[in-house]
Amino acid sequence: MTLKKTLRVALAGGLMVGSLAVQADPSPQMLSQTCAACHGTMGSSVAVIPTIAGADPEYFVETMQAFKSGERKATVMDRVAKGYSDEQITAMANYFAAQKPVPMNQPFSAAKAQQGVKLHNDYCEKCHEDGGTNTEASALLAGQSTLYLKYSMEDFKAGHREVPKKMRTQVKKMLDQHGPSSIEAVLNYYGSQQ
């Protein structure tokens, strides 16, 4: 084979491989890197933003779709979610579900956390099982930023987020029986799980 013919074959092969590389979808890990600045490396946050590592894939997809459609209000995520296809959202959901959440190292009141354990067991455990660590039926609560959880509760109260009927009933019952400080106690319990 002549040098000229060899170069043509190499060039054609390179173009073919190059076009395949351009057509390939980004991997779930690559997609997840766009989330790292806010949600932490591999989905474990170190700020007021929630940890998404270990999130139930169905919950993750539902949440992203709600952001994407505008059903769930947000400061940034409603715009970010629109940049992903449904397939990419599902791929990210499966990626983050496989990651182990790292609890946030944060200050908490031991006395309030002790009160919060009992309140959690009486009012929250049925949905937020295993002390808020089980994500099969709901979002991760244990080890989340207490500020994020506080803002989430304020969003529920203000009507910015839909409150599940069971949660509304249980929170109302807890507030009626234990007053507003009960919310802070439960949040300190979740924050104490480090």
N, C-alpha and C positions, 0 to 999 in steps of 0.2 A: 504494500500500500504506500502510495506516495505521501510526502509530508502534507501536501495541500489537501488530499483526501482525508488523511488522519485528522487534520485540524477541523475540517467540515463535520466529520462524524463526532468529534469531541464537542464542538460547538452545538450541534444539534442535540446531543445527549444532555449537555449542560442546560440548554434552554428548556428541554423537556422536564428535567429534574427541577429546575427553577420554577417552572410554571406549576408543578405539583406542590411545591413548598408554599407558593403564594395561595393556592387554592385550599390548603389544609386549614381546618378550623383551629383556633387556639385551644390548647389543652385546658382542662378544668383548673389545674394549678396556675397556669398563666393567667386565666381569667380572674382567679382569686387574688392575684397580686394587685389588681386595681382596687381591692377592698382594704388592703393592708394599712394604708395611711390612716384610715379612720378606725377600722375594726381590729387592728393589730395583726401581727404576723400569724398566719394560719388561723385567723379569726378570733384570737384571744386579745381583747382590748385592754389597754392600760389607761384609758381616759373615760370620759362620761359617755362615750359611744358604747353600745352593747356588744358583748362578746357573742359571736355567731358560730364559733367552733362548737361542734356537737349538736347543732340545731337539727331538729327533725326535718328531713327533706321536704315533707308535705307542708309543714309550717313555713319553711323558708320560701318555697315556691308561692304559696298563698300570699305571704307578706310582700314579696317582690312584685307579684301581679297587682296587689292592691296599691302599691306605690306607683307602678307603671300606669294604671288606669286613673289614678288620682283619687281613688276611693279612700286611701289612707293618706292623710296630710303629713308633710315632712318639710324640713328645711332644705335638704339636699337630695335625699333618696328618691323623691318623686321624679327628679330629673335624671338621676343616675340610672335608675331602673329602665327608663325608656331606651337606653343605649344597648340593651341586651335582647337577644332573641329568646323565645320560650325554651329552645333547646339549650342555650347557654345558661339560662337561669337554672334549669334542671341539672345541668352538669355541675354548676357551682354548688347547688343544694347538696348533691351527693358528695362533693369534695369536702364541704364544711362539716357535713354529718360525720365523716370519717375522722375528723380532727378532734383531739382531746382538749376540752376547754381548760384553760389555766385560770384559776380564780384570781381576782384582782386583790392586790395587797393594798388595803385601805384602812383608815381609822374607823373604829366603831365603838359603841358603848357596850361593855360587857353586861352591865345591868339591864339595859334595854334589850340586848340580844337574848338574854335569859327569859325576859317577859315574852319576847317575840317567838321563841320556840313553842310555848304553849298556845299562843294565838295562832301561829301557823298550823299547828296540829288540829286545833278546834275549827278553824275557818278556811284554811287554804290547802291542806294536805290532800283532799280528795281529787283535786285537779293538778296541783303542783306537788306530785308525789316525791317521796324520798328526800324530804326537806328542801324541795325546789330544785333538785339535781336532775330529776327525770324529765326529759324533753319529748317523750312520746306523745303526750297530750297537750303540751303547752310550751311556752318559751322557757329557757333556762333562767332561773332566778338566783340560785345559790352562787355566790361569788361574783355576781354582776355588780357594776358600779351602783352604789346606793343613790347617788345623784341621778343617774339614768332612771332607776326604778321610781324615784320620787317624781321626776318629770313625767314619766309614763302615767303614774297615778293622777297627776294634775291634768294630763291630756284626756284621760278617761273621764274625769270629773267635769272638764270643760266641754266634753262632747267632740273633741278632736279625733278621738279613736272610739271605735265601737266597743262597748262593754258587753261581754257575754252575759246572758241573763243570770246564769248561776253565780258568776263573779259579782254582779251587781247586788244580788240577794245576800251573798255571804259578807261582802264588804259593808253593806248597810247594817246587817245584823251585828257585825263586830263593832262598828262605830256607835250604834245605839247602846250596846252593852258595855263598851270600854272607852269610848270617846276618841277624839282625834289623835291622841298620843299613841293609840294602838297601831296606826299605820307606821309611825316612826319606829316602834318597837319591832314590828315584823321586818321592816327594811334593814334594821340593824342586825337582825338574825341572819338575813341573807348575806349581808356584808361581812359578817363574822366568819363565814365559811371560806377560809383561805387555805 
